[in-house]
Amino acid sequence: MTTTATHTNDQQPTAPDQPPRIFAQWGLPHTVTPSFGARLIQEHHRLHFLSDRASLVGEWEEEAIDQLEAAFPTIIKALETKLLTGELDAQRQHCITIQHGGFTCEADTLGSHGYVYIAIYPAIGIREDAKHRFRT
């Protein structure tokens, strides 16, 4: 089964026969699909996930979504460790990459003083030159 989830919350296409549309894409802008993006709230060295600030982009197999859900808590813990060590810093923009459970997670605070923006995508088959990160 293939799932295309490109909307968040209660936003739905206007008619069931119309394809889903992207209403909001959260997280680090990325061109790799499928991907999962989110804006996490940073409280000291803790991160809080709000589902209304997250989006799936592209076509996801149900099994891949299950694997992402299983890997997500460990990815969050790894990001919290990066906050604790200072590798991820709320006051400066610096993109870090974490690999876990067959997924690549790119994260950056973008110097936002309170948010961590992430993009997570399957690590298998992703070529280094196909990755495009958000830079300002």
N, C-alpha and C positions, 0 to 999 in steps of 0.2 A: 504494500500500500504506500502510495506517495502522498505526502501532505504538503500543500503549499500554504504557508502561513505568513502572510505579509501585512497583516493588520494587527492592531492591538485592541485590548478591551472589548467593548461592544460594537466596534466599528465593523460593519459588514458591507459587502457589495450591495448595490441597490436592488439587484434581482439575482435569484439563485443561478441563472444561466450565464451571468457575467463573470469573467475571471476576477480573482481578488486583485485589489490595488494596494499599493503602499500608501498608507495614510501618515505614518510617522516611523522614521527609522532612528532608533536610539543607539547610543554607544559611539565608538570610534567609526567614522566613515570608512568604508572598506569596499573594494570591488570584488572580493572573493565571495562566491556563493556556492553552496548555501552558507549563511552565517547567522550568528546570534549576536545581537548588540544590546547593551544595557548601560544605563547611568546608575551607578551605585552611590549610595550616600555614605560618606566617610564620617565616622565619629571616633576621633582619636585614632587608634589602630584597629578599629572594627569597621566592617563594611556591612551595609544593610541593602538588601535587594528588594525593590518594589516592582511588582509585575507590570504595573501600568507605565513603567519607564523602561520597557524591554520590547524587543521585536525579533521575530524570526524572518529572515529574508531568503528567498529562493525556495527550491523544492527540497523538503526533508523527508527521508524515509522515517516511518514510525519507530523503527529500531534505533536509528541515529538519535532521535529525540530522547528516547529512553536512555541511551548511553550518555548523552549530554546531561540529562537530569541526574544520573548517577555520579558523573565526574564533577558537576558544578560545585558541590560543597568543598571538595578538595581544592579546586581552583581558587575558590574564595579564601580558604585558609592560607594558601600559598601567597595570594595577593596581600592578605593581612600581615603575613610575615615580611613581605617586601616593604610594607609601610613601617613596620617596626624597625627594620634595619636601615631605613632611609633610602633604599633603592627606588622606591615609589614615594614621591614627595608632593604634598599638597600645594607647595608654593612654587614648584618649577615643573615645566613641561619636559617629560622624558618618557618615551615609550619603552616598556619592557615586554618581554615575551616569555610565556610559560607553556610548557608542553605537559599534558596529562591526559591519560585515558583515550589516546587517539585524537586529541584535540589540541589546537594551538590557540592560546589566549594572548591577545595583545591588549595592554592596559596602559592608560596614561591619565593623569589628573588634569592635564592641560593647564596647570597652574590655577585651578578653579577654587581652591580653598574650601573643599567640602564635597567634591564629587570625584569618582573614579569612573572613567569611560572605558568600556571593554568591547572587544570584538572577538568572538570565538567561532572557529570554523574547523572542519575536519582536517587533521594533519596529513592524512594519507593522500598521496597524489598531488600535493600542493608543491609546485616548484618555487624556489626562492625568487626567481625573477618574475613570478606571477603575483607576488604579494605587493600591495600598494598600501602604504600607511599614510595617515593624515599628518601633515606637517604644516606648520605656519612659520 
